[in-house]
Amino acid sequence: MAQYDSNLDNHSVEAQTQNSVDRLHNAVSQALSHPAEHLIEQAEQSRTHAEHAIQQAKDSLGDDSVEVAEDMLGEEVQRLEQAKKTLRS
């Protein structure tokens, strides 16, 4: 039974990590669609949260478990930078 419970915990950590990256994606999409300072700030907060979630998942599950989330995070960081450039121009 302990193995089963541990497996559920792993899935929960992975799901939470994926959810945080998904929320970042949504925040960045919003900032790109409607460039505004407050939306950029929200996306930055989501970025910080996603980075923290990924680090926690790495600490508890290992590097391999978050590889996809890290790739997605990298893409969203690039999109966020594009939103910042759009706001400045």
N, C-alpha and C positions, 0 to 999 in steps of 0.2 A: 504494500500500500504506500509506503514512503516513496518508492520510486515513481509511482503514479502521481502523487502530490507534487513531487519535485518537477516532473514533466509539465504539469499544469502551470507551475510557477514560471518555468522557462518560456512557455507559450505566452503567458501573461506579460512577461518582460518584453518579449519580441513584439507582441501586439501593441503594447504601450509605446514602444519605440517607433513602430510603423505609424501609429496614430499621430505621434508628435511630428513626424516628417510630413504626413498628409496635411496636418493643420498648417505647417509652414508653407506647403505648396499652395494651399487655399489663400493664405495671407499674402503671399507673393503675387499670386494671380490677381487678387483684388488690387494690390498696389500698382501692378502693371496696367490694369484696366482703368483705374482712376487714380493717377498719380497725385498723392497728397501726403503732406508730412506725417500726419497721424497714422496713415496706412503704412507708411514706411516704418514708423516706430513700432507698430503692431507686428509687422513682419520681422523686424529685428528681435523683438521679444520672443516670437515663435522660433526664430533661428537659435537663440540662446537656449530655449527650452529643448529643442531637438538635439542640439549638441550635448546638452547635459544628459538627456535620455540615452543617447548613443553611448556616451562614456559609461553610464551606469550599466548598460547592457553588456558592454565590453568587459567591465569589471566582474560581472556575475556569470556571463556565458562564454566569454572569449571573443577574440577578434573576428573569427569566421562568422559568428552569428549576426553581425551587424554590417557585413560587407555591402549588401544591397542598400541598406539605409544610409550608409556613408556615401555611396555613389549618388543616391537621390539628394542627399544633403548638398553635395558639391554642385549638382545641377541647379538646385534652388538658390544657392549662394550666388551663382552667376546671374540667375534671373533677377535676384534682388539688387545686384549691382546695376543691372540694366534699368531697373525701376528708379534707382537713385539718379542715374544719368538723365533719364527722361524728366524727372522732377526738376533737375538743375537747369535744363535747357529751355 
